[in-house]
Amino acid sequence: MLHYAVVFFVIALVAALFGFGGIAAGAVGIAKILFFVFIILAAASFLFGSMKGR
């Protein structure tokens, strides 16, 4: 999932470079959502993984 967030961020950078502001803003929004979902899932995985080991 982090890979997809980075891909959308790169798409946003390229779109902004060529002057497509609306597409860049949309790609950044998607990248932010994917990044935060990744952080939440990673934290939950670490938390439940450490609880399972006990």
C-alpha positions as CSV (number, residue, x, y, z in Angstrom):
1,M,0.0,0.0,0.0
2,L,2.9,2.3,0.7
3,H,4.1,1.6,-2.9
4,Y,0.8,2.9,-4.3
5,A,1.0,6.0,-2.1
6,V,4.5,6.7,-3.6
7,V,3.2,6.0,-7.1
8,F,0.4,8.5,-6.7
9,F,2.8,11.0,-5.3
10,V,5.1,10.7,-8.3
11,I,2.1,11.0,-10.6
12,A,1.2,14.2,-8.7
13,L,4.7,15.6,-9.1
14,V,4.8,14.9,-12.9
15,A,1.3,16.3,-13.3
16,A,2.3,19.5,-11.4
17,L,5.5,19.8,-13.5
18,F,3.4,19.8,-16.7
19,G,0.8,22.2,-15.3
20,F,-2.1,19.9,-14.6
21,G,-3.0,21.3,-11.2
22,G,-6.3,19.6,-10.8
23,I,-4.9,16.1,-11.6
24,A,-2.0,16.8,-9.3
25,A,-4.3,17.8,-6.4
26,G,-6.4,14.7,-6.9
27,A,-3.3,12.4,-7.0
28,V,-1.9,14.1,-3.8
29,G,-5.3,13.5,-2.1
30,I,-5.3,9.8,-3.0
31,A,-1.6,9.5,-1.9
32,K,-2.4,11.0,1.5
33,I,-5.4,8.7,2.0
34,L,-3.3,5.6,1.1
35,F,-0.4,6.7,3.3
36,F,-2.6,7.2,6.4
37,V,-4.4,3.8,5.8
38,F,-0.9,2.3,5.5
39,I,0.2,3.9,8.8
40,I,-3.0,2.7,10.6
41,L,-2.7,-0.9,9.3
42,A,1.0,-1.0,10.1
43,A,0.4,0.1,13.7
44,A,-2.4,-2.4,14.1
45,S,-0.2,-5.1,12.7
46,F,2.6,-4.3,15.1
47,L,0.2,-4.1,18.0
48,F,-1.6,-7.3,17.4
49,G,1.7,-9.1,16.4
50,S,3.2,-8.2,19.7
51,M,0.1,-9.3,21.6
52,K,0.1,-12.6,19.8
53,G,3.7,-13.4,20.9
54,R,2.9,-13.3,24.6
